Amino acid sequence: MMMGRRALVIAAAASVVAAGCASTSAQPPAAVQTSQKQSAGPSRAGHSHRAGRLLGRRRTEPQLPRFSARASGPLSPRNLPFSWHPGCPISPRELRAIRLSYVGFDRRAHTGLIVVNASVVKQVIKVFAILYHARFPIMRMEPVDAFSGSDPRSMAADNTSGFNCRRAVAPGPPRWSMHAYGLAIDVNTVQNPYIEAGVGVRPRAGAAYVNRSDIRPGMAYPGGTLVSAFNSIGWGWGGYWAGSPDYQHFSVNGR
């Protein structure tokens, strides 16, 4: 049942995106093709193979299709069955679903879906265009509704997501998270865990990435591709939070 509901949620969001959306490219992502330079050498059997090994074959990156991003029109409650509910600080009509290209850890092009505030659509597209062209790897990108609105489940799945009407996971009196306004994005939640003081690492798999000096693909760090991309649109990074750094978190005001 959960898998069926998840498929329905993603299908509903996709139908909204397809209906009357603005695109940065008329060419949607296509299948990725790989290329490899061929070494010249004698045609005698066996000798060509040995020559190739001696000369060396330079491995090239897979050729990527053109970056594509398409934003939907205003959403409705049926598009956000788990992530929105009455009493949230904004209405679904203030949100947009963006279907866009990203590069996976397999170095190939994929298409993801992210829900954000309508006011930051252009900024978000700019960030992910930068990441795409830099071949910054992203594990997966689905709306939190695909995880029944559960932030812990989304994080455990190493999911990159935006809107989720929930309270901030932080000390002090309850307050809305910037995700509840569609003004925050979490990227590669395993490679960039939230280290909550007195509680531990979220998600658990993120414990392997607590040592931030050991830089690996998909990680956020000062001066790196991911942090620089969000800096270019003026967004702040949770990795700078004292005591409880949230390495996955980027928002319009840094909170």
Phi, psi and omega in degrees: 000319181296319179294322178295318179294320179300317179298320179295320181297312181295320179297320180296316179295320180295323180294326178292319180297319184291334184273107173062054180251153179267136185240147175273352181207138178280350183253108180289162179304137180245179179298141182274137178248143178258154179224153179212132180291138179266139179271138179278147179179175180301152183269000181295142184301133177086321183292323180297320180296316180295321180295321179299321179291322181290316182286330181087140178249119181283123181278126181257154176290147176301141178289130181259144173289170180297141177298138181225139177216129181229126180258140179281176169277189180305140179272173178227166180306328182292337177282343185230059188296337181246327188275347178233148176205160177305137183103350177293155185290345176225164179263159177303331181294343178272002183248156177226148174258127180249122174264120186215165180277146170210160178262128181274178177290348174274004178068017178250163181279139177225169177239128180240174180227128181224140182253126181219172176294142181301331184289345184242014182304311182296321179296315181296318178299319178300315180300311184286338171292318177299314181296321180297311183291335176274356181060036175288126186280137175236134186289309179199161182213102179222152174299151180299338177300334177293346179243029180057030178076008183274114177295316178301320180291321178297317179295317181299333180274005181059043186265141174262123186210169181240263186298137169197116183285092181213165177282157177291140174271086186201156178293162179100184181296152180302137177209157180291138171290156174296339175296330181292344177257357184072026184244024178213151180223134173257131184239129177047073190293338177279311179293339181229074186285165172262122180257096184274120182303130178079355181243304180138200185264133176236126353284174183300321181298341179290349179301332180288350183240019179292325177286098186281353177279343177268084187283126180228167183305140177089357184272152175259133178203154183304130180083353180280173184302314185293309180296320180295323180298315179287329174300327184294341177250009176083013179276150178266164185240132179290349179293344179269357182295132179283136176087313182227071181296137178244088189293339181275345195265129174228138182209166184296331182243007179079006180244000000 
